[in-house]
Amino acid sequence: MARHDATAAWARVAALASHAAWLWKVRLNEAPPRSCCTWVQILEAIADAAPGPGPPAGGVASVTSARSVVRGPAIICDDDYTAGRVLQAIVPRVLRIGVAKEIKTDEYRVALTPAGARELVLKGHEVLVETTAGDGSSWSDADYERAGAQIVSVDDAWSKAELLLKVKEPITSEYPRLREGLVLFTYLHIAADEPLTRALADSGITAVAYETVETDDRRLPLLAPMSEIAGRLAPQAGAYFLEKPLGGRGLLLGGVPGVAPGRVLILGGGIVGYNAAIIALGLGAQVTILERSIDRMRHLDEILSGRVSLVMSSTLQIESSITEADLVIGAVLIPGARAPKLVTRAMLSEMKPAAVIVDVAIDQGGSFETSRATTHSDPVYVVDGITHYCVANMPGGVPITSTKALTNATLPYVEAIADHGLARAVACDRALARGVNTLDGKITYEAVAEAHDLEFTPLEDVLPLTPA
Ligand SMILES: NC(=O)c1ccc[n+]([C@@H]2O[C@H](COP(=O)([O-])OP(=O)(O)OC[C@H]3O[C@@H](n4cnc5c(N)ncnc54)[C@H](O)[C@@H]3O)[C@@H](O)[C@H]2O)c1
């Protein structure tokens, strides 16, 4: 075998291996032991077959054409490997994807539907679903099994998975399960959670946060479905708590012929605000949106065909509009910042008695001075005669809808990671790259590092961000 041929082959193997993340079908030879499980081991096996630090030379002749399926990088060698030819590298990889059951209070969602499991299984991946993970969203273990997933214990879901899907951030009892070599894909919100940030970094896990997956035009595709749901729930919750026996004004938002409808005031006309508006309109209410962006108001005017009043938001305008409202919905967001306190306690006394506030922005601190986070089991409290509904995880109340909406949005990213490995997937998709918060013990999301005064390492320093 010509020395230069072998050199080229070896260089190709090394290049392929540097892009390989995990499981591949390898048609190689009998040299790599069947138990090998990482690309390092595969390369070591090749090196064993061709001893010496450099490219394989004469030793390669011992490599035969026996087929074996092993876990490692995609390195397919021709039967004629001794000629130094390394053929295609890319074959579908088999990834073991775990789905953990949510154990946080009041969380009934699950990170993958049986339909999503089916798609992944059809692509050749293994899906390990923790037993009863889907119960809260109405899917039984049998539903997942029919889709081709395996039902496993909590220990197996965490320890056997290479990619673990969750909905909420790990809670303290789950910290010991975090480990190097695992990719965790879930909502994290770690800028507000230093203990979790440290636990993730210390474990060496790769943590990809749904909420920081961000497109170049600054959309948040994995947050949007939850905003749609929270927005649509807000008028529903408000209408309910306007009923007299529940402490409300005793007013039907839609009115009836001969009786004027109720008034709904929405602060912020983004995704939550728009979705709140269409449901409030559907209930028959009279709707006003206060917004700060004139472009957004033009867009809303177009899509809502003039059925809502769109007014520039200002303190004076809020003071005036709030006096007429039966239901006020807080839906503002200033990206990367706490929600602005648009409604002060003093303004509450100017509101109609027993009016209702639904502060959807409570997860960012709330847009009412008197807001504090509540739960689905105890959703409201009263301040100065005004009912406050401030549930921080509103979509958790409708897990069937939320789970489907969430997995519709996450599945393409899950498939990209599963099919190509994290390194290639983030190299091909800047939005996904922005989702990586920790990797190899490093904090790769700047705002998180800043929030906790920890060292920031740009992702490109740890992973190549240029597609191969
Ligand atoms: N509680 C929950 O369960 C839940 C669920 C989903 C989203 N949220 C929260 O709802 C809030 C809104 O989310 P979104 O997806 O609609 O955000 P978005 O960015 O789509 O919309 C926010 C809108 O607020 C407007 N705005 C900013 N400052 C304003 C001001 N002073 N007056 C009027 N409008 C102003 C912006 O121009 C923007 O149009 C966020 O805080 C989000 O975290 C909460």
The ligand as an ORCA input file, in Angstrom:
! r2SCAN-3c Opt
* xyz 0 1
  N     -47.312     32.797     33.084
  C     -47.080     31.944     32.115
  O     -47.361     30.756     32.224
  C     -46.453     32.425     30.843
  C     -46.449     31.624     29.702
  C     -45.916     32.129     28.528
  C     -45.381     33.422     28.498
  N     -45.377     34.169     29.646
  C     -44.857     35.545     29.695
  O     -45.736     36.436     29.036
  C     -45.018     37.615     28.702
  C     -45.305     38.009     27.260
  O     -44.737     37.035     26.398
  P     -44.856     37.172     24.810
  O     -44.389     35.890     24.257
  O     -46.178     37.704     24.418
  O     -43.753     38.298     24.523
  P     -43.649     39.166     23.202
  O     -42.247     39.662     23.142
  O     -44.215     38.465     22.036
  O     -44.618     40.398     23.493
  C     -44.359     41.369     24.454
  C     -44.931     42.683     23.961
  O     -44.873     43.615     25.030
  C     -44.693     44.876     24.408
  N     -44.299     45.843     25.427
  C     -43.086     45.998     26.010
  N     -43.150     47.007     26.909
  C     -44.418     47.482     26.883
  C     -45.108     48.503     27.579
  N     -44.477     49.276     28.473
  N     -46.408     48.683     27.289
  C     -47.046     47.934     26.390
  N     -46.454     46.952     25.699
  C     -45.153     46.740     25.944
  C     -43.650     44.603     23.347
  O     -43.625     45.629     22.366
  C     -44.148     43.277     22.793
  O     -45.007     43.436     21.681
  C     -43.553     37.271     28.960
  O     -43.174     37.796     30.209
  C     -43.550     35.771     29.006
  O     -42.461     35.269     29.772
  C     -45.905     33.688     30.800
*
